[in-house]
Amino acid sequence: MIVIVSAVTAETQQADDAFLKALDAISTERMLADIRTLSGPSFNGRQAGTEYDLLSAQWVAQEFLSAGLRLPSIFNGSLTLPFAKGKYGTSLGVMVTTVPTSIISPDLALRIGTADRLSTTNLGSDYLPVFDAPSADVQAQIVFVGYGIVDPAQGIDDYAGIDVNNSIVLFLRGKPDHYQHPFSHADKVRFARERGALAYLTTTGPILHPYEARRGVTGKPSAFYGQLPPDQAIPGAWISTALAEGILAGSTGATPDRLRTLQERLSKAPSSQSIRTNQFASLQWKVKTNDGMLANVVGFIPGTGPDTILIGAHRDHFGRPADLLFPGADDNASGTTVMLELSRTLVKTGLHPQRTILFVSFSGEEKDLLGSRLYTSHPILPLSSTKAMINIDHAGVGNGRLTVGVTGLEKSVALEAGQTAGLSDKLDVFGFFPGGDHVPFKEAGVPTITVVSGGVHPHFHQPTDTADTIDPEILKTVARYVLALTWQLANEP
């Protein structure tokens, strides 16, 4: 009996020592170097379906191999691409699917003004085209249609009393405070098209919701996919709040704060505030759409038992539309490099966890979570044996705290990992929050924990999301926390 207790104690002590060594082995310098590589010119913004995203998949695969991960050679719903060779095999397991890829030509313009005098606006600061919308060659009058919502069951019709046929509609992003039902951007575009609109402009209102303020939403236009099939889409652009305010203020008899006034009215009651402005817009650009290849990269540390813990981070970003580079350093080169660093440190412990630790570099997160949906439809290991999915996104910018979203598990699990890593005072633990590669896993019944760096991310979906904006201490905090969480979930009884 004494021998058994001693053996258990020795084994536990060995595991504890290995975990502490793994924590100490985390290299901030190595992660920063990885972020500079992924967000640099060699990968050209890593747009899903492009050759540059495949190059980034090849790079991640080589890093997995160098770390000592095992790579599946072939599995259900996947192909094997001979990108790399390494210690555990002669080929690389990659999940592959096709994805439409839109390339916007550099010759583009959005002009705003009166019918006889249109002024050119600035790409990036004043507007960004919706990247998967069709080519545009349109000039028409602008009609403001509130939030662009039509829901007769809830007594809302933002098109009531206004004709938008052969017009360009302008609608606010999001929903008014009193409306609690789902209504997506795609829904708004469909209704605009059905009513004869030729194109649309969308903008963030001057009044931010508390969640938007916490996340650092600004009046800048952001990179964005509309997520509509070609037969339902019309040309569109996200414009700055300042430009939208100018459009509304430019109408006859309007005050400078007209957009704010209209948003306040829309938030109080479901009555139409639609207005035909005296402003016109001209949208001109060309979009070429090709079918490309989307690749998830997979590696694993084998466990001694039948169950699995999955660590995921998306690799893709927005590429270089209209020759404007979106580096994607925080979103999500940072999460990808944290995952890579964890693979290195965990392999070096030399211990076999009770549960297999599966690492997945997803692509297509920015395109309706295509990569994670591909995985959940063709899992490498049964979802029934996947005890948790840990998603890492936006891991390098913020206020130094961690925002942790938990579904299917007790919040105490997340808190315990924080205590183990010595980060209890830096955690803000919540339930589910929408958006991200954890969503398909939640929908499939897999417990999820999502980790993002807390506070404002001022460069979100902007060309300014560069490696020099990454905070090394935040990056290290995320890595230490996710390591503790993974260790706990992979080795618990």
C-alpha positions as CSV (number, residue, x, y, z in Angstrom):
1,M,0.0,0.0,0.0
2,I,2.8,2.4,0.9
3,V,4.5,1.5,-2.4
4,I,1.4,2.5,-4.4
5,V,1.0,5.8,-2.7
6,S,4.7,6.5,-3.2
7,A,4.4,5.7,-6.9
8,V,1.4,7.9,-7.4
9,T,3.1,10.7,-5.5
10,A,6.3,10.3,-7.7
11,E,4.3,10.3,-10.9
12,T,2.3,13.4,-9.8
13,Q,5.5,15.2,-8.9
14,Q,7.0,14.3,-12.3
15,A,4.0,15.7,-14.0
16,D,4.0,18.9,-11.9
17,D,7.7,19.4,-12.6
18,A,7.1,18.9,-16.3
19,F,4.3,21.4,-16.4
20,L,6.4,24.1,-14.6
21,K,9.3,23.5,-17.1
22,A,6.8,23.9,-19.9
23,L,5.6,27.2,-18.5
24,D,9.2,28.4,-18.2
25,A,10.0,27.2,-21.8
26,I,7.4,29.5,-23.4
27,S,9.4,31.9,-25.6
28,T,7.9,35.4,-26.2
29,E,10.7,36.1,-28.7
30,R,9.9,33.0,-30.7
31,M,6.2,33.9,-30.8
32,L,6.9,37.5,-31.9
33,A,9.2,36.2,-34.6
34,D,6.4,33.8,-35.8
35,I,3.9,36.7,-35.9
36,R,6.3,38.8,-38.0
37,T,6.6,35.9,-40.4
38,L,2.9,35.2,-40.7
39,S,1.9,38.8,-41.0
40,G,4.8,39.7,-43.3
41,P,4.8,40.2,-47.1
42,S,5.6,36.6,-47.9
43,F,2.1,35.5,-47.0
44,N,0.3,38.6,-48.4
45,G,-2.5,38.7,-45.9
46,R,-3.4,34.9,-46.0
47,Q,-6.7,35.2,-47.7
48,A,-8.5,31.8,-47.7
49,G,-8.4,30.1,-51.0
50,T,-5.3,31.9,-52.3
51,E,-1.8,30.6,-52.9
52,Y,-0.6,32.7,-50.0
53,D,-2.9,31.0,-47.5
54,L,-1.6,27.6,-48.9
55,L,1.9,28.8,-48.4
56,S,1.0,29.7,-44.8
57,A,-0.5,26.2,-44.4
58,Q,2.8,24.7,-45.6
59,W,4.7,26.9,-43.1
60,V,2.5,25.9,-40.2
61,A,2.8,22.2,-41.2
62,Q,6.6,22.5,-41.1
63,E,6.5,24.1,-37.7
64,F,4.3,21.3,-36.4
65,L,6.8,18.8,-37.7
66,S,9.7,20.6,-36.3
67,A,8.0,20.7,-32.9
68,G,7.6,16.9,-33.0
69,L,3.9,16.6,-33.5
70,R,2.5,13.6,-35.3
71,L,0.7,14.4,-38.6
72,P,-2.1,12.2,-39.8
73,S,-1.3,10.9,-43.3
74,I,-4.9,10.3,-44.4
75,F,-8.3,10.5,-42.8
76,N,-12.0,10.7,-43.6
77,G,-12.9,13.8,-45.7
78,S,-9.4,14.9,-46.3
79,L,-6.5,14.7,-48.7
80,T,-2.8,14.3,-48.0
81,L,-0.5,16.9,-49.5
82,P,3.2,16.3,-49.6
83,F,4.2,19.7,-48.2
84,A,6.7,18.5,-45.6
85,K,8.7,15.6,-44.2
86,G,9.6,15.1,-40.6
87,K,10.3,12.9,-37.7
88,Y,6.9,11.2,-37.5
89,G,6.0,10.7,-41.1
90,T,6.7,11.3,-44.7
91,S,3.6,13.3,-45.5
92,L,1.3,16.0,-44.2
93,G,-2.4,15.5,-43.2
94,V,-4.4,18.4,-44.5
95,M,-8.1,18.8,-44.7
96,V,-9.0,20.4,-48.0
97,T,-12.1,21.9,-49.6
98,T,-12.7,24.5,-52.3
99,V,-13.7,28.0,-51.5
100,P,-14.6,31.0,-53.8
101,T,-12.0,33.7,-53.6
102,S,-12.8,37.3,-54.6
103,I,-10.0,39.6,-55.9
104,I,-10.9,43.3,-56.2
105,S,-9.0,45.2,-58.8
106,P,-6.8,48.2,-57.6
107,D,-8.8,50.5,-60.0
108,L,-11.8,51.3,-57.9
109,A,-13.7,54.4,-56.6
110,L,-16.6,55.5,-54.4
111,R,-17.8,59.0,-55.1
112,I,-20.4,60.9,-53.0
113,G,-22.2,64.2,-53.5
114,T,-24.9,65.9,-55.4
115,A,-26.1,64.5,-58.8
116,D,-23.9,67.1,-60.7
117,R,-20.9,67.1,-58.4
118,L,-19.5,63.9,-57.0
119,S,-16.4,63.9,-54.8
120,T,-13.9,61.0,-54.6
121,T,-13.6,59.3,-51.1
122,N,-10.6,57.6,-49.7
123,L,-10.1,53.8,-49.7
124,G,-9.5,52.5,-46.2
125,S,-10.3,55.6,-44.2
126,D,-13.7,56.5,-45.8
127,Y,-14.8,53.2,-47.3
128,L,-14.0,49.6,-48.0
129,P,-15.8,47.5,-50.5
130,V,-17.5,44.4,-49.2
131,F,-15.0,41.9,-50.4
132,D,-17.2,39.1,-51.7
133,A,-19.8,41.5,-53.2
134,P,-20.1,41.6,-57.1
135,S,-18.5,44.1,-59.4
136,A,-19.9,47.6,-59.2
137,D,-20.7,50.1,-61.9
138,V,-23.6,52.0,-60.3
139,Q,-24.6,55.7,-59.8
140,A,-27.9,56.5,-58.0
141,Q,-29.6,58.5,-55.2
142,I,-28.9,57.4,-51.6
143,V,-31.9,56.4,-49.5
144,F,-31.4,56.0,-45.7
145,V,-33.4,53.0,-44.5
146,G,-32.6,52.9,-40.8
147,Y,-31.2,49.5,-39.8
148,G,-32.7,47.9,-42.9
149,I,-34.8,45.5,-41.0
150,V,-38.1,44.1,-42.1
151,D,-40.0,41.9,-39.6
152,P,-43.8,42.2,-39.8
153,A,-44.3,39.9,-36.8
154,Q,-42.4,42.4,-34.6
155,G,-44.0,45.4,-36.2
156,I,-40.8,46.6,-37.9
157,D,-40.5,47.7,-41.5
158,D,-37.7,50.2,-42.1
159,Y,-38.8,50.4,-45.8
160,A,-42.3,51.6,-44.9
161,G,-43.4,54.6,-47.0
162,I,-40.2,54.8,-49.0
163,D,-39.4,53.6,-52.6
164,V,-35.8,52.4,-53.0
165,N,-36.2,51.0,-56.5
166,N,-33.1,52.0,-58.6
167,S,-31.6,53.6,-55.5
168,I,-28.6,53.0,-53.3
169,V,-29.6,52.2,-49.7
170,L,-27.7,53.2,-46.6
171,F,-28.4,51.2,-43.5
172,L,-26.9,51.0,-40.0
173,R,-25.0,48.0,-38.8
174,G,-26.5,45.9,-36.0
175,K,-29.9,46.3,-34.5
176,P,-31.9,48.8,-32.4
177,D,-32.0,48.2,-28.6
178,H,-35.7,47.1,-28.6
179,Y,-35.2,44.4,-31.2
180,Q,-34.0,41.1,-29.8
181,H,-34.4,38.8,-32.7
182,P,-31.7,37.6,-35.1
183,F,-31.3,39.7,-38.3
184,S,-28.0,39.4,-40.2
185,H,-26.2,41.6,-42.7
186,A,-27.2,39.1,-45.4
187,D,-30.8,39.5,-44.4
188,K,-30.5,43.2,-44.9
189,V,-29.0,42.9,-48.3
190,R,-31.6,40.4,-49.4
191,F,-34.4,42.8,-48.5
192,A,-32.7,45.7,-50.2
193,R,-32.3,43.7,-53.4
194,E,-35.9,42.5,-53.3
195,R,-37.1,46.1,-53.1
196,G,-35.1,47.1,-56.2
197,A,-32.0,48.6,-54.6
198,L,-29.0,48.7,-57.0
199,A,-26.4,48.7,-54.3
200,Y,-25.9,49.5,-50.6
201,L,-23.8,51.3,-48.1
202,T,-23.5,50.3,-44.5
203,T,-22.1,52.1,-41.5
204,T,-21.6,52.0,-37.7
205,G,-24.0,54.4,-36.0
206,P,-22.5,57.2,-33.8
207,I,-24.2,55.7,-30.7
208,L,-22.3,52.5,-29.7
209,H,-23.8,49.7,-27.7
210,P,-21.8,48.8,-24.5
211,Y,-20.5,45.6,-26.1
212,E,-19.3,47.6,-29.1
213,A,-17.5,50.1,-26.9
214,R,-15.8,47.3,-24.9
215,R,-14.5,45.7,-28.1
216,G,-13.2,49.0,-29.4
217,V,-15.6,49.5,-32.3
218,T,-14.9,52.8,-34.0
219,G,-16.4,54.7,-36.9
220,K,-13.8,53.3,-39.3
221,P,-14.9,50.9,-42.1
222,S,-13.7,47.4,-41.6
223,A,-12.7,44.4,-43.8
224,F,-15.9,42.3,-44.3
225,Y,-17.5,39.5,-46.2
226,G,-21.2,39.8,-46.9
227,Q,-21.6,36.0,-47.0
228,L,-24.2,35.9,-49.8
229,P,-24.4,33.7,-52.8
230,P,-23.9,35.5,-56.2
231,D,-27.6,35.3,-57.2
232,Q,-28.6,37.2,-54.0
233,A,-25.8,39.7,-53.7
234,I,-25.6,43.4,-54.9
235,P,-22.5,45.7,-54.7
236,G,-21.9,47.1,-51.3
237,A,-19.4,49.1,-49.2
238,W,-18.8,49.8,-45.5
239,I,-18.4,53.5,-45.1
240,S,-17.1,55.5,-42.1
241,T,-19.5,57.0,-39.6
242,A,-18.2,60.5,-40.6
243,L,-19.0,59.9,-44.2
244,A,-22.5,58.7,-43.4
245,E,-23.1,61.7,-41.1
246,G,-22.1,63.9,-44.0
247,I,-24.6,62.2,-46.3
248,L,-27.4,62.8,-43.9
249,A,-26.3,66.3,-43.0
250,G,-26.0,67.2,-46.6
251,S,-29.7,66.9,-47.2
252,T,-31.9,70.0,-47.3
253,G,-32.6,71.5,-43.9
254,A,-30.6,68.8,-42.0
255,T,-28.6,69.4,-38.9
256,P,-25.0,68.1,-38.4
257,D,-26.1,65.5,-35.9
258,R,-29.0,64.2,-38.0
259,L,-27.7,60.6,-38.1
260,R,-27.4,60.5,-34.3
261,T,-31.0,61.8,-33.9
262,L,-32.3,59.2,-36.3
263,Q,-30.5,56.4,-34.5
264,E,-31.9,57.6,-31.2
265,R,-35.4,57.5,-32.6
266,L,-34.8,54.0,-34.1
267,S,-33.6,52.7,-30.7
268,K,-36.7,53.9,-28.9
269,A,-39.6,52.6,-31.1
270,P,-40.1,50.4,-34.2
271,S,-41.1,53.2,-36.5
272,S,-39.6,53.9,-39.9
273,Q,-37.1,56.8,-40.1
274,S,-36.3,56.3,-43.7
275,I,-35.3,59.3,-45.7
276,R,-34.5,60.0,-49.4
277,T,-31.5,62.2,-49.2
278,N,-30.3,64.6,-51.9
279,Q,-27.0,62.9,-52.0
280,F,-25.8,60.5,-54.8
281,A,-23.2,57.7,-54.8
282,S,-21.1,56.2,-57.6
283,L,-19.6,52.8,-56.9
284,Q,-17.1,51.5,-59.5
285,W,-14.8,48.5,-59.2
286,K,-14.3,45.0,-60.7
287,V,-14.3,41.8,-58.8
288,K,-12.9,38.5,-60.1
289,T,-14.0,35.3,-58.4
290,N,-12.0,32.1,-58.6
291,D,-12.3,28.7,-56.8
292,G,-9.4,28.2,-54.5
293,M,-8.2,25.6,-52.0
294,L,-8.9,25.9,-48.3
295,A,-6.6,23.9,-46.1
296,N,-6.8,23.0,-42.4
297,V,-3.4,21.7,-41.0
298,V,-3.6,19.0,-38.3
299,G,-1.0,17.6,-35.8
300,F,-1.3,15.8,-32.5
301,I,0.4,14.5,-29.4
302,P,-1.0,11.0,-28.7
303,G,-2.6,10.3,-25.4
304,T,-2.8,7.1,-23.4
305,G,-6.6,7.1,-23.4
306,P,-9.4,7.2,-26.0
307,D,-10.4,10.9,-25.6
308,T,-9.2,14.1,-27.2
309,I,-8.7,17.8,-26.4
310,L,-8.6,20.1,-29.5
311,I,-6.7,23.3,-29.6
312,G,-7.6,25.5,-32.6
313,A,-6.7,28.9,-34.1
314,H,-7.6,30.3,-37.5
315,R,-4.7,31.3,-39.8
316,D,-6.5,33.2,-42.6
317,H,-7.1,36.9,-42.9
318,F,-8.3,39.3,-45.7
319,G,-5.3,39.3,-48.1
320,R,-4.6,42.3,-50.3
321,P,-7.9,43.5,-51.8
322,A,-7.5,46.4,-54.2
323,D,-3.8,46.3,-53.4
324,L,-4.4,47.3,-49.7
325,L,-2.6,44.8,-47.4
326,F,-4.4,43.4,-44.3
327,P,-1.5,41.8,-42.3
328,G,-3.7,40.2,-39.7
329,A,-1.0,40.2,-36.9
330,D,-3.4,40.2,-34.0
331,D,-6.2,38.5,-36.1
332,N,-5.0,35.8,-36.0
333,A,-1.3,35.4,-36.5
334,S,-1.2,35.9,-32.7
335,G,-3.5,32.9,-31.9
336,T,-1.7,30.7,-34.4
337,T,1.7,31.4,-32.9
338,V,0.4,30.8,-29.4
339,M,-0.8,27.4,-30.6
340,L,2.5,26.6,-32.3
341,E,4.4,27.6,-29.1
342,L,2.2,25.3,-27.0
343,S,2.9,22.4,-29.4
344,R,6.7,22.9,-28.9
345,T,6.6,23.2,-25.1
346,L,4.2,20.2,-24.6
347,V,6.2,17.9,-26.9
348,K,9.4,18.8,-25.0
349,T,7.9,17.6,-21.7
350,G,8.3,14.0,-23.0
351,L,5.1,13.0,-21.2
352,H,2.1,11.3,-22.7
353,P,-1.2,13.0,-21.6
354,Q,-4.2,11.0,-20.7
355,R,-6.0,12.5,-23.7
356,T,-4.7,13.1,-27.2
357,I,-4.0,16.8,-27.8
358,L,-5.0,17.7,-31.3
359,F,-3.8,21.0,-32.9
360,V,-5.7,22.4,-35.8
361,S,-4.8,25.5,-37.8
362,F,-8.1,26.5,-39.4
363,S,-8.5,28.5,-42.6
364,G,-11.7,30.2,-43.7
365,E,-12.7,31.7,-40.3
366,E,-13.3,35.1,-41.9
367,K,-15.5,33.4,-44.6
368,D,-18.3,32.0,-42.4
369,L,-16.1,29.6,-40.4
370,L,-15.6,27.4,-43.4
371,G,-12.5,25.6,-41.9
372,S,-14.0,24.7,-38.6
373,R,-17.3,23.7,-40.2
374,L,-15.2,21.4,-42.5
375,Y,-13.6,19.8,-39.4
376,T,-16.9,19.2,-37.5
377,S,-18.4,17.7,-40.7
378,H,-15.4,15.4,-41.2
379,P,-13.7,15.1,-37.8
380,I,-10.2,13.5,-37.5
381,L,-11.3,11.9,-34.2
382,P,-14.9,11.3,-33.2
383,L,-16.6,14.4,-31.8
384,S,-18.1,12.2,-29.2
385,S,-14.6,11.6,-27.8
386,T,-13.6,15.3,-28.1
387,K,-14.0,16.5,-24.5
388,A,-13.2,20.1,-25.2
389,M,-12.3,22.5,-28.0
390,I,-10.0,25.5,-27.0
391,N,-10.1,28.4,-29.5
392,I,-7.5,31.1,-29.5
393,D,-8.2,34.3,-31.3
394,H,-6.9,37.9,-31.0
395,A,-4.1,37.1,-28.5
396,G,-1.8,40.1,-28.8
397,V,-3.5,43.4,-28.2
398,G,-5.7,44.8,-25.4
399,N,-5.7,45.8,-21.7
400,G,-3.7,42.8,-20.3
401,R,-6.7,40.9,-19.2
402,L,-8.1,37.7,-20.7
403,T,-11.7,37.3,-21.9
404,V,-12.7,33.6,-21.6
405,G,-16.0,32.3,-23.0
406,V,-17.2,28.8,-21.7
407,T,-19.9,26.5,-23.1
408,G,-20.7,23.0,-22.0
409,L,-18.3,23.1,-19.0
410,E,-18.4,24.7,-15.6
411,K,-16.8,28.1,-15.4
412,S,-14.8,26.7,-12.5
413,V,-12.7,24.8,-15.0
414,A,-11.5,28.1,-16.6
415,L,-11.0,29.7,-13.2
416,E,-8.9,26.7,-12.0
417,A,-6.6,27.0,-15.0
418,G,-6.1,30.7,-14.2
419,Q,-5.1,29.9,-10.7
420,T,-2.7,27.2,-11.8
421,A,-1.0,29.7,-14.2
422,G,-1.0,32.4,-11.6
423,L,-3.4,34.6,-13.6
424,S,-6.5,34.5,-11.5
425,D,-6.6,38.3,-11.2
426,K,-6.5,38.7,-15.0
427,L,-9.5,36.6,-16.0
428,D,-13.0,37.7,-17.0
429,V,-15.0,34.5,-17.5
430,F,-18.3,34.5,-19.4
431,G,-20.6,32.1,-21.1
432,F,-21.0,31.7,-24.9
433,F,-20.2,34.7,-27.1
434,P,-20.9,34.6,-30.8
435,G,-18.4,34.5,-33.6
436,G,-15.3,32.3,-34.0
437,D,-14.2,28.8,-34.8
438,H,-15.6,27.5,-31.5
439,V,-19.2,28.0,-32.8
440,P,-19.4,24.9,-35.0
441,F,-18.1,22.8,-32.2
442,K,-20.7,24.2,-29.8
443,E,-23.4,23.5,-32.4
444,A,-22.1,19.9,-32.6
445,G,-22.3,19.5,-28.8
446,V,-18.6,19.7,-28.0
447,P,-17.8,21.8,-24.9
448,T,-15.7,24.9,-25.8
449,I,-13.5,27.5,-24.2
450,T,-12.6,30.6,-26.2
451,V,-9.6,32.7,-25.2
452,V,-9.1,36.3,-26.5
453,S,-7.1,39.2,-25.0
454,G,-9.5,41.6,-23.3
455,G,-10.0,45.2,-23.9
456,V,-10.0,47.3,-27.1
457,H,-8.5,46.0,-30.3
458,P,-8.2,49.2,-32.3
459,H,-6.8,47.6,-35.4
460,F,-9.5,45.0,-35.8
461,H,-10.0,44.2,-39.5
462,Q,-7.8,47.2,-40.5
463,P,-4.6,47.5,-42.6
464,T,-3.0,48.7,-39.4
465,D,-3.1,45.3,-37.7
466,T,0.7,44.9,-38.0
467,A,3.3,43.0,-35.9
468,D,4.6,46.1,-34.2
469,T,1.2,46.6,-32.5
470,I,1.5,43.3,-30.6
471,D,2.1,43.5,-26.9
472,P,4.6,40.8,-25.8
473,E,3.3,40.6,-22.2
474,I,-0.3,40.0,-23.4
475,L,1.0,37.3,-25.8
476,K,2.8,35.5,-23.0
477,T,-0.2,35.8,-20.7
478,V,-2.4,34.1,-23.3
479,A,0.2,31.3,-23.9
480,R,0.6,30.6,-20.2
481,Y,-3.1,30.5,-19.6
482,V,-3.9,28.2,-22.5
483,L,-1.0,25.9,-21.6
484,A,-2.4,25.5,-18.1
485,L,-5.9,25.0,-19.4
486,T,-4.7,22.4,-21.9
487,W,-2.7,20.5,-19.3
488,Q,-5.6,20.5,-16.9
489,L,-8.1,19.2,-19.5
490,A,-5.7,16.7,-21.1
491,N,-4.8,15.1,-17.8
492,E,-7.9,15.3,-15.6
493,P,-9.5,11.9,-14.7
